[in-house]
Amino acid sequence: MLTYPDLNPVALALGPLKVHWYGLMYLLGFACAWWLGRWRARRPESGWTAEMVDDLIFYGVIGVIVGGRLGYMLFYGFEQVLANPLNLLKVWEGGMSFHGGLIGVLTAIALFARRYQRQFFQVADFLAPLVPTGLFAGRIGNFINGELWGHRTDVAWGFQLPCAQFPTECADQPSTALLSPAVHASQLYEAALEGLALFALLWLFSSRPRPMMAVSGLFLLGYGMFRFMIEFVREPDAHLGYLAFDWVTMGQILSLPMVFAGGLLLALAYWRRRAVSEQPPASGDQQPPTAS
């Protein structure tokens, strides 16, 4: 078994000003997406400029933060908003929803595409391979915060946590005692699958020309499947619990539409390419008949 190092979520404290690791992880994710986007824009055939990438990342940052926070408070913490509307602003405490952030980013893509006279999926296909870097960094931030743990387990890579994080289950134990049995580090599973694995899959897939919508479709399909699987070992939010059959979670309900939408986009992308390739050439492109 591994012992959770009880990391301090505050990276730097200057009087009343506190810089949290969670926020720094988001900055790291945005910086990686920006660098990778600029690197890919340098390709002669990309059709992108460095300035366009800068603007796209700026739009995306706003979409992630606003959408992610609003989504979390609506999907998982609406009671907290009713108790104190200022809880909407406490991003440093965690509480960011990927699915809410996705809605925010889709809105940002639509605004960016309108400004630059691009098709929506031209922008989405360019951005999709960059997103998993932020997902990876965000999940590492969850681990540092000591949140979103998984179910109890006896596997060798499970983490034993200090009882200070589980006061109701350790009533007779000192806060420094370790909770037994250990729990799955579901945040690290998500960092590995939704972050590293999804990044490698999308980066390799998009390194060759693909029909429009295919990269976006693979992103939705890949993330939705990875998230749906990890939810089986991730502890549901205490105030929500399981929503059906003692195993269905809110994360799974929100991920299923992504799986279906991703599969549909992939199928549609390749169907459209095949339909175009099978079309006969226009009459103006045909060779005139040979004179007899």
C-alpha positions in Angstrom: 0.0 0.0 0.0 1.0 3.6 -0.6 0.6 6.4 1.9 -0.8 9.7 0.6 1.8 12.4 1.4 -0.8 14.8 2.6 0.3 17.6 0.3 -0.4 21.2 1.1 -2.8 22.6 -1.5 -1.3 26.0 -1.1 1.9 26.4 -3.1 2.8 29.9 -1.9 1.4 32.2 0.8 2.2 35.9 0.8 0.2 37.2 3.7 -3.5 37.0 2.8 -2.6 36.1 -0.8 -2.5 32.3 -1.4 -1.4 30.7 -4.6 -2.9 27.2 -4.8 -1.4 24.3 -6.7 -4.8 23.6 -8.3 -4.7 27.0 -10.0 -1.1 26.5 -11.0 -2.0 23.2 -12.6 -4.6 24.9 -14.8 -2.0 27.5 -15.8 0.4 24.7 -16.7 -2.3 23.0 -18.8 -3.2 26.2 -20.7 0.5 26.9 -21.3 1.1 23.4 -22.7 -2.0 23.7 -25.0 -0.7 27.1 -26.2 2.8 25.8 -26.9 1.5 22.7 -28.7 -0.9 24.8 -30.7 1.8 27.2 -31.8 4.0 24.3 -32.7 1.3 22.7 -34.9 0.5 26.1 -36.5 4.0 26.4 -37.9 3.2 23.6 -40.4 3.0 25.2 -43.8 -0.4 23.5 -44.6 -2.0 24.2 -41.2 -3.8 27.4 -42.2 -3.2 28.8 -38.7 -1.0 31.6 -37.4 0.5 32.2 -34.0 -1.8 35.1 -33.4 -4.9 32.9 -34.1 -3.6 30.3 -31.6 -3.1 33.0 -29.0 -6.7 34.1 -29.5 -8.1 30.6 -29.5 -6.4 29.7 -26.2 -7.7 32.9 -24.7 -11.2 32.1 -25.7 -10.7 28.6 -24.5 -9.4 29.7 -21.0 -12.5 31.8 -20.5 -14.8 29.0 -21.7 -13.1 26.4 -19.3 -13.2 28.6 -16.2 -16.7 30.0 -16.6 -18.2 26.8 -18.0 -16.3 24.5 -15.7 -17.3 26.4 -12.6 -20.9 27.0 -13.6 -21.3 23.4 -14.7 -20.0 22.1 -11.4 -22.2 24.2 -9.3 -25.3 23.3 -11.4 -24.5 19.6 -11.8 -22.9 18.8 -8.4 -23.3 21.8 -6.0 -26.5 23.7 -6.6 -27.3 23.6 -2.9 -24.0 25.5 -2.3 -25.0 28.2 -4.7 -28.4 28.6 -2.9 -26.6 28.8 0.4 -24.1 31.4 -0.7 -23.9 32.6 -4.3 -20.3 33.7 -3.8 -19.4 30.0 -3.8 -19.5 30.3 -7.6 -16.2 32.3 -7.4 -14.2 29.9 -5.2 -12.4 28.2 -8.0 -9.3 27.7 -5.8 -11.2 25.2 -3.7 -11.6 22.8 -6.6 -15.1 22.1 -7.9 -14.7 22.3 -11.7 -16.8 20.2 -14.0 -15.3 18.9 -17.2 -18.7 18.6 -18.8 -19.5 22.2 -17.9 -16.1 23.3 -19.1 -16.8 21.4 -22.4 -20.0 23.4 -22.9 -18.0 26.6 -22.2 -15.3 25.7 -24.7 -17.9 24.8 -27.4 -19.4 28.2 -26.9 -15.9 29.8 -27.1 -15.2 27.8 -30.3 -18.4 29.1 -31.9 -17.5 32.7 -31.1 -13.9 32.3 -32.3 -15.1 30.6 -35.6 -17.5 33.4 -36.2 -14.8 36.0 -35.7 -12.3 34.4 -38.0 -14.9 33.2 -40.6 -14.0 29.5 -39.9 -16.3 26.5 -39.8 -17.0 25.3 -36.3 -15.3 21.9 -36.7 -12.3 23.4 -38.4 -11.6 25.1 -35.1 -12.7 22.1 -32.9 -10.5 19.6 -34.8 -7.5 21.9 -34.3 -8.2 22.4 -30.6 -9.2 18.8 -29.6 -5.7 17.3 -29.5 -4.5 20.1 -27.2 -7.2 19.7 -24.5 -5.9 16.5 -22.8 -2.8 18.4 -21.5 -5.2 20.5 -19.4 -7.1 17.5 -18.3 -3.9 15.8 -17.1 -2.8 18.9 -15.2 -6.3 19.4 -13.7 -6.4 15.8 -12.4 -2.9 16.2 -10.8 -4.4 19.3 -9.1 -7.2 17.1 -7.8 -4.7 14.7 -6.3 -2.8 17.5 -4.6 -6.0 18.8 -3.2 -6.8 15.3 -1.8 -10.2 15.1 -3.5 -12.2 12.8 -5.8 -10.8 9.6 -4.3 -12.0 6.2 -5.5 -13.5 3.2 -3.7 -11.9 1.2 -1.0 -9.4 -1.3 -2.3 -6.7 -3.8 -1.3 -4.6 -3.5 -4.4 -0.9 -2.8 -3.9 -1.2 0.7 -5.5 -4.0 1.9 -3.3 -3.4 4.9 -1.1 -4.0 5.0 2.6 -5.3 8.4 3.7 -5.0 10.3 7.0 -8.1 10.1 9.1 -8.2 13.9 9.1 -9.9 13.6 5.7 -12.5 11.2 7.0 -13.6 12.5 10.4 -16.9 10.7 10.4 -15.3 7.3 9.7 -12.4 7.8 12.1 -14.2 9.1 15.2 -12.2 7.0 17.5 -8.8 7.5 15.7 -6.3 10.4 15.9 -6.3 12.6 12.9 -2.8 11.4 12.0 -3.9 7.7 11.8 -4.3 6.1 8.4 -7.7 5.1 7.1 -7.8 1.4 6.3 -8.3 -0.1 3.8 -6.8 2.0 1.2 -8.6 3.8 -1.7 -8.1 4.0 -5.4 -6.3 7.1 -6.6 -9.0 7.7 -9.3 -7.6 11.2 -10.0 -4.3 9.6 -11.2 -6.2 7.0 -13.2 -8.0 9.9 -14.9 -4.7 11.8 -15.4 -3.3 8.7 -17.1 -6.3 7.9 -19.4 -8.1 11.2 -20.0 -4.8 13.0 -20.1 -1.8 11.0 -21.3 -3.6 8.2 -23.2 -6.1 10.5 -24.9 -3.4 13.0 -25.8 -1.3 10.3 -27.5 -4.4 8.9 -29.3 -5.5 12.3 -30.6 -2.1 13.6 -31.4 -1.2 10.6 -33.5 -4.6 10.5 -35.2 -4.5 14.1 -36.1 -0.9 14.0 -37.4 -2.3 12.9 -40.8 -5.1 14.6 -42.7 -8.5 13.5 -41.5 -12.0 14.4 -42.7 -13.6 17.3 -40.8 -15.3 16.3 -37.5 -13.2 13.1 -37.2 -10.8 14.5 -34.6 -13.5 16.1 -32.6 -15.5 12.9 -32.7 -12.6 10.8 -31.5 -12.1 13.2 -28.6 -15.7 13.0 -27.5 -15.7 9.2 -27.9 -12.4 8.7 -26.2 -13.0 10.9 -23.2 -16.5 9.7 -22.7 -15.4 6.0 -22.7 -12.5 6.7 -20.3 -14.6 8.7 -17.9 -17.4 6.2 -17.9 -15.0 3.4 -17.0 -13.2 5.3 -14.3 -16.5 6.1 -12.6 -16.8 2.4 -11.6 -13.9 2.9 -9.2 -14.4 6.6 -8.3 -16.4 7.5 -5.2 -19.6 9.4 -6.2 -20.1 12.8 -4.7 -21.4 12.3 -1.2 -24.4 14.6 -1.6 -25.5 12.9 -4.8 -24.5 9.3 -4.4 -25.5 6.8 -7.0 -28.4 7.9 -9.2 -29.6 4.5 -10.3 -29.0 0.7 -9.8 -26.5 1.4 -7.0 -23.7 2.1 -9.6 -24.8 4.8 -12.1 -23.1 8.1 -11.3 -23.7 11.7 -12.5 -20.3 11.5 -14.3 -21.5 8.4 -16.3 -24.9 10.1 -17.2 -23.0 13.2 -18.5 -20.5 11.0 -20.4 -22.9 8.8 -22.3 -24.0 11.6 -24.6 -20.4 12.3 -25.4 -19.8 8.7 -26.4 -22.9 8.7 -28.7 -22.0 12.1 -30.2 -18.4 11.1 -30.8 -19.3 7.9 -32.5 -21.9 9.8 -34.7 -19.4 12.5 -35.7 -16.8 9.9 -36.6 -19.3 7.9 -38.7 -20.6 11.1 -40.4 -17.1 12.4 -41.1 -16.1 9.3 -43.0 -19.4 8.8 -44.6 -19.2 12.4 -46.0 -15.7 11.8 -47.3 -16.8 8.6 -49.0 -19.9 10.2 -50.5 -17.7 13.0 -52.0 -15.1 10.6 -53.4 -17.8 8.5 -55.1 -19.5 11.5 -56.8 -19.0 11.6 -60.6 -17.1 14.6 -61.8 -19.1 17.7 -62.7 -20.1 18.0 -66.4 -17.7 20.9 -66.8 -14.8 18.7 -65.7 -15.5 15.9 -68.1 -13.4 15.5 -71.2 -15.3 16.4 -74.5 -16.1 13.3 -76.6 -13.6 12.5 -79.3 -14.7 13.6 -82.8 -15.2 10.7 -85.2 
